[in-house]
Amino acid sequence: MRTKRALAAGLLVVTSAAAGQEPPPAMPKTALAVQVGYSTGARDLDGGLIGLTLTHDLGSRLALEAQGALQDGGEMGDAATASASLLFYLRPRTEEAVPYLVAGGGIYHASLDMGRMDRGDRWEDMWSRMSGRLGNWMPGWNPGQRPPIPAGGMGPFEDWFEDRFDTSYTDPAFSVGAGIRIHVGKKIFLRPEARALFVVSDDETRTVGMFTINAGYGF
């Protein structure tokens, strides 16, 4: 009898303690984050990127995001993206680690500048591009048969090359990806993410990979 009473009392204490526990504080619905990472896949414009994201939670499982980023493509040029996306939380937003899926659309702008390359690199790049086309036209063509760089420069070929490949363009882009939001404080979070950006032009669709970490503050 005493054992039953002791078990009942213990159960009552545990139940009362559980009922008195407060739920973990939720991250504020609006957050601003600094985004850093690496982008690859768009016409050799591989390089680091930096940007900003602004998110607003619409509910326990859905958020709206605005994003803008600049990418340093090294000697090939630069790029920029701007997009609006929806984040679909796979767990309630109140949890400490919240995995999510993301999908959205926007624009992708790139500026290619072959003039940044030194003369040897331009000759190498021009020859590789021309060799690919000659291989389609001439069966048996050996791309390794590259002649030496002309002593006086590439002459008219250099002008043609720069006119052909120095360009800027802005195309629509659509993205899908996944990440996880990790709360490291009441209002501070980290959000590692991988996203595929599909840039659509008149004659092709290019895929840009974006691998980023967002460090944000909720307010």
MOWOLIN-V815044 format. One line per field, one symbol per residue. ss: DSSP state (2 for helix, 1 for strand, 0 for the rest). Layout:
ss=???
//
This chain:
ss=022222222222222222220000000001111111111100000011111111111000011111111111022211111111111110000000111111111111111102220022222222222222222220000000000000000002222222222011111111111111111000011111111111110000111111111111110
//
